[in-house]
Amino acid sequence: MSEISRRDAVGMGLGLGAAAVGLAGCGTLSGGGSGPGGSGRSAAPGADAARRSAPRLIGDGSTAFTGRQPNQPVEPVRLEPGETPPQFVVFSWDGAGEVGNGLFPRFLKLAEDHDAHMTFFLSGVYLLPESKRRLYNPPNNLIGASDIGYLSDEHIRDTLRYVRRAWLNGHEIGTHFNGHFCGGSGSVANWTSAQWRSEIEQARGFIKTWRTNTGWADDDPLPFDYDKELVGGRTPCLLGQDNLLPTARELGWRYDSSSPGGVQRWPEKKMGLWDLPLQGIPFPGHSFEVLSMDYNILANQSLNSTRAPASNYPAWRRQATESYLSGFSRAYETNRAPLFIGNHFEEWNGGIYMDAVEEALKQIADKEDVRLVSFRQLVDWLDVQDPAVLQKLRTLEIGEQPTGGWKNFLATAA
């Protein structure tokens, strides 16, 4: 059963009007490049290819070290004085489970066609069979509870297949944690830092021991060391970040994408991690902005209903597409702040939000200076920049153009 249908929609979405930037629905890098997205992929070294043919299994063989991740952008470098910053766009996916609707492979293919990289926030329980649900001990909830349920064996196998393909194609595998508790006393909003650590350890554990838990000893491992791969995540409904961050920092994470109500400015660090929130973007036909996630657009269009009358779909599809494109254009034509878009593999309201994000990506991908990257690839770029340059970029407000153009604005920032 899909994620939305297994949990109460109350508290997931947003109020309307000015409150529309509230909680979320669930929730060359240096310049040159090849292909429409300009990410400048480089082939994996020959030794890495050899290791992938004979991977070094980790633990029970659920994961394996296969060498350097293939299909990565060229190494990031610092902006030169007066250089125009790239326009980064990160498309991310909460849950990242394949439930038989074909959306995971659809967007992997779209990314391949447009030389794009994305972040997939995998929910740990999506690799845990329901028969083993009592292995999950969620903080402040009953053992085995999960507001997003568990996948069938067939869908676990499908999810594994597409997670393997995603990583080998150069995408990032982050975490959406486990049970997705947004309401009541068990909400992630109330979890302590120690409870977040327990949740993270369990999420990592389910991904690192899926062979043991499923009994599928002959299936191919996931081709990465998840302890090293996992450097960031997004909390359910964008709740609980304050208590998550101390634990995330101790675990060596590099970023978090759980801030509610972000805006289109250049990011900064929070408690030592890059704070990369979903953002308020223009909402055509309204004076307020909407959070850059499919469910939040849905919440404002159909009052949280995921099966509204089909007669509304064409207009809503256009509105969602135009919202994403308006957010992109506002940054691209002014301060070049990275744009973050969140999604779910869901067919809400006839699948119009999947159509909207696909159309937006297609129109964005071929623009000059655009980099369609994962969160991890973005922070790779941010980490090599001169801090003075990043600070100068952060002085630009939403929709503000650099005074005198980029050549003058960044000429002496360093």
N, C-alpha and C positions, 0 to 999 in steps of 0.2 A: 504494500500500500504506500502511496506517495507521502512525502513529508507533511504537506499541508493537511491532508485528510486525516492524519493521525493525531493532530493536536488542535486544541482550541485556538481559534483565530483571535480571540480577545487578548489584547496586549501585544499581539504580533505587529500590528500595523500602526497607523498614525491617525490622529485626529485630522480633521480637514482644516482648511483655511490656513492661518498663519502658523498653526502647529505642525504643518506638513513636513517639517524637517526634523521630526522626532525620531523615534525608535525605528529600527529596521525590521524587515519582514521575517526574518528567521530568528537577519542580517547578513648600423653600429650604434650602440648606446652612446657613443661619443660624437656621432655625426654622420659618417658615411654609411652605406649599407647596400645590400643587394636585395632586390625584390621590393614589392609595394610597401611593405611595412618598414623597410630600411633597417632591419635589425642586424644585417650582416652576419649570417650564420657562418660558423666555421666548423669544419669536419673534426670529428674526434680523432685523436692521435691513433696510429696503428696499434700501439700496445694496448690502448683502451679497448679497441675493437676485439683484440684477441682475448682480453679478460672477459668481455661480454659473452664470448663463445664458451668460456669455461669459468663461470662466476664463482667467487668465493662465498659460500653460503654462510649466513649469520644465524646463530641460534638454531632453531628447528628447521631452518631453510625457507622460512616465509619471506625473508628478504635476503639480498645478496649484494656484495660489493662487486660492481662490474666496471669500475674505472670512472674516469671523468664523465660527467653528464654530456651527452652529445647534443648537437644542434643548439649551441649557445651563441649569443651575440659576441662580437669581437670585444676584447678587453676594454673596459671604459677608461677614458682619459679625462683630464681636467679641461674645462672650457678655457679657450684662449681669451685674452683680453678683448672685449668688444664682440665676442662671438654670440650668435643667437642661440639660446638654449633649445634643445629638442623639445617637441611636444610629446610627453609620455602619456600613454593611456593604458590603464590596467583593467582588463576584464577578469572578474573573479567569480567563482561558483561555490555557493555554500552547500555543504553536504556531499556533493560530488558522487552520488550513487546512481547507478543505472538501474531503472525500475521497469524496463521493457518498453519505454516510449521512444527510444532511439536518439535521445537528445545529447547524451554524452558523445557518441561517435559523430553526430551531426556537427557539433561545434569543434571537435578535433579536426574534422575535415575542413571546416571553414578556416580554422587557424592555419592549416597546412596551405590552403589556397592563397592566403594573404600574408604569409611569412610572419604570423603573429605568435606571441607567447602569452600564456595566461597563468593564473593561479587557481588551483583546485583545492578548496578547503575540505578535506575528506573527514567525514564523521567516523570515529573509530567503531561504533556499533554496527556500521554498515558492512563490516567484515566479520561480525560475530553472529553465528547461527542463533536463531531464536531458541533452539533447544539448549543452548549454553548461556541463556540470558542471565542466569544467576551468578555468572562470573563477574557481572557488572554491579558494582556497589556505589551508586551515585550519591554524592553528598546530599544530606537532608531529604532523601527520597527512599522509597522501598527498594530493596535489592531486586535487580532485574527490570526496574521501571525505565521507560523511555518514552518521551512525548513524540518522538518520530518513529517509534516502532523498530522492527527488525526486517531485514530483507529476506526473501526466499533464497534457497540455495542457488537457484538459477540466476537470480539477480546479484548475489554475491560473486558468482563466477564472472558474470558480465562486468561488474564493477572492477574486479581484479584485472580483467583483460584490458579495460580502457585506462585504468591507472597505470599499468605497465606501458601502454602505448603513449600516454600523455608524457610520462617522464622521459622516455626515449626520444620523443619529439621536442624535448627542451622545455616543457612546462614545469611549474613548481607544484609540489604536493605539500600544502600546509595542513592545518587542522581546524575543524569546526567542533572539536571536542566530542561529546558523546550524546547524552540524552535530550539535549535541547529543552531544558526546563526554563520557561519564561514567566510563569505565574505561580502564585501561592507561596507558602512558606519554603518550598523547595527550590524557588527560583534562583538562577545563577546570580541574580542581583545581590543575594544575601550571602554568597559563599565567601569564606575566608581565604587568605592566601594559601594556607595549608590544604584546604579543600580543593582549590584550583590545582595544586600540585598533584593531589590524588587523581583528579579528573584527567590531567594531562598524562600521568603515568599509565592510567588505564587505557586511554585512547592510543597511546604509543604501543602499549602491550598487545591490544587486539590486532593491530596492524602487523606487529612483529611475530605473532603466534597464530595467524589464521590457519596455517597448515595443521597445527595441533588441534585447534578448535573445530575445524571442519573434517579432519581426517583425510584430506586430499594431499597425500604425501607426494604424489607424482606430478602435481600441477607446477607450472613454472613459478619461481619466486618473483617477488617484486624486485626490480633491478637496482635497488638503492639501499643504502644504510639509512634507515629512517631517523636514527638518533642524530645524524649529521644533516639530513635533508630538512628536518623540521626546524625552521627558524622564525615562524610567525603563524598567526591564526586570526580568526574572527569569532567572537563570542556569540552565542544565541541571542537574537534580538538586540544586539549591541549593549548588553547589560554586563555589569560586573568588572569593568576594566580596571578600576582603581585597585582592587585587591588582586587582580590577575597579574598586573605589571611587576610587582616585586618578585613573584615566582618566575615569571617569564625572563626577567633579567638574570636571576640566579641560574636558570637553565641555559643561558647563553643565546636567547632569542635576539633577533636583530630588529624586529618591527612588530607592531600590532595594528590590526585594522578594525578595532572595536569601538572607537570613539563615536558617540552619537552626535549628529548635527554638525558635521564638518563643513567647511566652506572651501571655495576654489582659490586657495593661496598656497604658496610653496610650503612644504611640510617642515616640521621641526621635531626634535626629540622630546619625549616625555618619559621621565624616570630612566633615561639611558637608552630607550628604544625609539626608533622612528615611529611617529604617530601618523598613520595613513588611513584617515577616516573616509567613509562614504560622505558625499558632499551634497549640499543643496544646489540644485540646478534649476534653470528656468522651466516653468510648467505652462506651456502655451495655453492661452485663454484665461489665465488666472494671474492675480497680482502677487501670489505667494509662490515660493519655491518648493520643490519636492526632492526628497532624498534620492540619490542616484542608485536606486535598486528597484528591480521589477515589482516586488511586492508592495513597495510604498507608492508606486504609480497606480497599481491596482487598487490599493486602499482608498485612494482619492477619487478613482473613477467609479468604483462599484461598491463602495462602503464595505470592504473586506470580502464581498462575495466573489467566489472563484468561478461561478457559473451564472453570470448575469445574462440577460437576453442577448442573443446573437446579433440582433439588429444594431447593437452598439459597437460591435467589434471593429468594423472598418475605421470609424472615427477615432476610437480609442487606440488602435494600432498606429495610426498616423500621429496622434498626440504623443504617444510614448516615444516613437522614433524621433519626432521633432524635439522632444525634451532632451534626449541624449545628444542630438546634434547641436542643439542650442548651447548645452553645457560645454561641448567640445569647442564650438566656434568662439564662445566667450573667452575661453582660455587661450586658444590657438591664436586669436587675433589681438590679444592683449598681453597678459602677464605670463603666459605659457606655464601656468601651474599644472602639475600632473592631474589627470582626470581619472577617478576611480569609479568603476561601475560594478555593482553586485548583482548576481543572478542566482536562480535556482533551476534545476532541471525539471521544470513543471509545465504543464499545459493549461494553466489557468486561463479562464475566459477564452477558450478555443485556441490557446497557444499564441495569442497575439503578442505577448511580451517576448517570446523567443523570436518571433518574426521581427519585432522591433529592434532587438539588440543585434540580430544578424544584419539587418539593413544598415543600422548605424555603423557597425564595424566595416562593412563594405565601403561605405561612403568616406569613412575616416582613413582607411588604410592606405590609400594612394596619395594622400596629401604630402607635400614636401616637409621634411623634418619630423614627421610623425614616427614614433617608436611604440609599437604595441608589445609591451613587455609584461613579465610577471612582477609581483611585488619584490621578490628576491633580486631580480635583475635591476629593478629601480634602485633599491638600496645599495647595490654594488656601485651604481653610478653616483649616488649621493655621497657615499663614503669616500670617494676619491676626489671630490670637489674641494676647492679652497673654501674654508668656513666663511671667509669674508664675502666671497661671491654668493654663497647661499644666503647669508644674512642680508645682502643687498637685494636679492630676489624676494626675500620675505617682506621687504618694505612695500612691495607692490600690492595694492588692495585688489579685491575682486573686480575683474574687468578693467583694471588700470593699465594703460600702455606705458612702456618705459619712456621717461622724458628724454627727448632727443633721439629716440630709436635705440636699438640694442647696442649698436656700435659705440655710441656715446655713454649709454647707461652703465655698461659693464667694462668700459675701457680702463678704468682705474680701480675697480672694486677690490682687486687683489692687493 
